[in-house]
Amino acid sequence: MTKAVLINGGNSVTSRLTGVQQSIESLLEQYGISYETIQVHQLPAEDLITANYASETIAKEIVKVGEADIVFFLTPIYKGSYTGILKTFIDLLPQKGLENKAVVPVAIGGSIAHLLALEYSLKPVLSILGATTISSPIYIVDSQVTKTDTGFIVEEAAKERIEKVWESVAPKSKVTV
């Protein structure tokens, strides 16, 4: 069975990035893909900052990445790049930890002006970690995700972008929905 892991490099579960994450999770459920989500900001900060490879908590999360066939890296764009929160986790991945995996960079930003941030900042790092199959990035403008009292509403255009990229990495044996 195909496994996916979503690595959320945001700083809060109440941010609009979580709405994007939930849209991806919903799509994975439609395809019968098992997945786990790693909220990096909820991991022990000291272990992340000091690159504590011996941390049991961090090791459990790294195993999830190792077992996944598809890895989503989610981040808000701050100052034209992915977050330091996400970087602290990426630094703990093994040198070839993304080898033989489909990797999907996902970001949310304040304007279309940050569209290329994933191309010049995140994708090269993922490539160094052995990722040979890196999809086109999914970039969502934060105005396309609305926070409500009950969760998030993601605009249809953003969902379509997610689905289009998903089709490029989805297991070919699965029936499209």
N, C-alpha and C positions, 0 to 999 in steps of 0.2 A: 504494500500500500504506500502511496506517495505521502510524504510528510512535508509540512512547511513550518517555518518558524518566522514570526514577525518580531523584529527587534526595534522597539520604540525608544528613540533617543530624545524624546521630549522631556519636559520638566514637570508634567502634571497629567493626571488621567482625565482632567476636566478640560483640557485644551482641544482645539479644533482638530489637531492631529489625531486624537482619539476617534473622532468621527470618521476620518479617512481610514484608520485602522479597522474600525467596525465594518466599514463597507467592504474592505478586503476580506475580513473574516467571514462575512456573509456570503461573498462570492466563493470562497473556499468551501464553505458548507454546502452550497449548491452543487459543487463538483464532487462532493464526498471526500475532500482532502482533509486529513487530520492535521491539526496545527496546534502550536503553542505560541504564546506571546510572552516576550521578555520586556518588562518595563524597566529599563536600565536605571532610571532615577530611584527605583525602589530597592536596588541592590546596595550592599554595604559601601558607602562612599569611600571609606578609608581603603578598602580593598581595590576599588576602581582607581583611585588617585595614586596609590602606591604600586599599582600593577602587581597585586598579590596573587600570583599564580597558584599558591598553595591554599587559597581560600576554598573551602568546601562549597560555599554558596555559589561562587563564581564558576567553579569546576562543573557544577550541575548544569548551569546555564550554557557553558561551552559544549557540554555533551549534547544538549538539545540542538545546537547549531551543527555539530558533527553528524547527527543522525538525520538531519533534514535534507530533503532533495531540492527544496526551494527556500530561499532565504530573502525575506523582505527587510530592507533597512529603511526605517521611517524616521524623519527628522523635520523639525521646523528649520527654516533658514534664518539664521541670525548673522548679521554683519557679513552677508554674502557667502556664507558657508554652512555646513552642517554643524550640529552642536558639539561642544566639548564633552557633553554627557555621552553622546554616541561614540566619540573618539576614545574615551576611556575604556569602553567595552571592546571596541575594535582592536585596541592595542593589546588586549588579552587573548585574541584569537590566535591559533597556531599559524605559522608562516604560510602553510598551504591549506588553511582551514576552510577555504571556499572552493577548493578543487572539486570538479565534477558536480557542481551545484548550479542551478539556475538562480541568479541573483537579480533582485528587483530593487533599484533605488527609488524611494518615494519621499517627496517633500511637500511641505505646505509653506507658503510665503506670502508676504504682504502685497506683492505686486508681481506682475509678469516680468519685471526687470531682473528677478533672481532666477529665472528659468534655467540659465546655464550653470548655476552653482553646483548642481550635481555632476555635470559633465567635467568641470575642471577641478572640483575639490574631492568629491566622494568616489567617483568611478575609478580614478587612478589608484586609490588606496585599496579598493576592492580587488582590482586587477593584481596588485602585488601579493594579495592573500590567496592567489591561485584561481580566482574566478575567471573562467574562460567564456562563460555564457552570462553576460550582463545585458539585461533587457534595456530598451529605451527607458529613460526615467519617467516616472509618473510625477508630474508637478501640478499641484492644486493651489489656486489662489485662495487665501483664507476667506474671502468674501463668498466663496462657493460652498462654505460649510457654516451652517447656522446652528448655534447652540440653543436648545429649548429647555423647558423645565423637565422634559422626559428623556432628553438625549440630544441627538444631532440630526440635522437634515442636510444631506449632501446633494447638491444640485445634479441634475441628470447629466449635464455635460461632463462633470467630474467623474461620475460613475461610468460613463461611456469610455473615458480615457483609461480608467482602471481596467475595465473589461478588455479593451483593445490590447493593452500591454499583457494582461493575463493570457489572452489567446496566444501570444508569442511564446509563453513559457509553460502553458498548461500541458499536462501529459496527453499525448496524442491519442491514447487509447480511450480517453474519456469522451462521453457524448456531450456535445455543447448544449448549453441551456438556452 
